[in-house]
């Protein structure tokens, strides 16, 4: 059985030639949650966007391949690629405040995709959305469906977006820091919901986050990213038990702990960063883009 | 939130006053033959330059007085409103459709489409609009449809620029990205995700443009380039009033006041509608 998502040696550059992804390889097996951790600017979101085919125009993929359930995105023409991505993937976005269209009611916004893109009947779409809203524990779905986005709280909107992501039974969901923009008290509920729905539906998730605490709670596998390069890859339990790469260890040490709330925050050690810089430079020296 | 809502509601006398004047003027124009107290074309040299009703020497039935040919000013204003409103609606709608469509395409698609449309807009806006209008009407020949075409051809750029800017900011929104991931085509995204969000601006601009169309029509009829018949137009009445300003100021002042009130109402009505249309402000 082929992996749900398979990325081989993916490299991308900016117009000035700077690499933003450095030969990234990772797989997500069906039903598995793969966390992508790293600091901001490490290229986590870029990988998600590359998979979903919505990279900014300035970023160019120069090498590597991406396969969704064995189908090579690079070999498909634009239309077939859009169809494949639309049918098999979905996104849980970072900021629920901007991810819903402010001038359309929630209901039509959610059912529209099922009806127009996937050709469902209106009735089937309605009942499906009703069921999903129930699963994300929205108590009065009728009212919510009639609301405009600004009439709902951030947490409610994120629930709506989660329901929408799962509605079409995608094989793979890219969750792009889905709890970052939320209140801390709401974060936990949302995380639990995503985990719950993921188990129930058997959906694979590429979970982008900078929060190791979130990684520990939700994922089975982790890829640690620095400057667009995967520096360590492991099972979540193994990673936390025995981090191999000095950067991973530094990240873990930098995570604030509830048990000692007055401890000062530890930045990543200078020596570790110097080591990383050397590693990146070495990989850039060896690198020749295959085409481009 | 609720207080903000109430504050916004209480602003809407603006909407009611502007809308009220427009409805009144529109109804008068539509039912002009029933409403107008006199025949707007009937000349009577015995009744020339009658003052408005509150001054000495006024005649009953000639509320706003008469011009130098003895024609009833109020009736001429009411009939002139017909031309003004036809031009306002037809010209503004055409300009709106043309400009908004191009603006949406330029703003959402970007790239060469944007560069091309934007350059055309730049060149277009380098022409002085009134001279451009006079030139166009001179080429097309006078008449109602020429006036409408001239205004639409000149003023679509106003819509294009605003809608382009709004569509550009919309194109960067997360919900547009989500729609792309879901597999919507460009046209689908423009119509479903972008258009509803720029609609409030389109409505406000449309209303503003109606006011501008009224002004341009008045300017064209002032220089005798609007419609060729004897039908009264506001600009035409102003032109006549200018000649007799020392003997009969009312022939100049009343059409000016009507024009200003109408144009002001159109712009205020548009702003009021925008506030109503916008679900976030609402």
Interface residues (C-beta under 8 A of the other chain):
Chain A: X52 X53 X54 X82 X83 X85 X86 X87 X89 X90 X91 X93 X94 X95 X98 X99 X100 X101 X102 X103 X104 X112 X113 X116 X117 X148 X150
Chain B: X173 X174 X175 X177 X178 X179 X180 X181 X182 X183 X184 X188 X192 X193 X196 X197 X199 X278 X279 X280
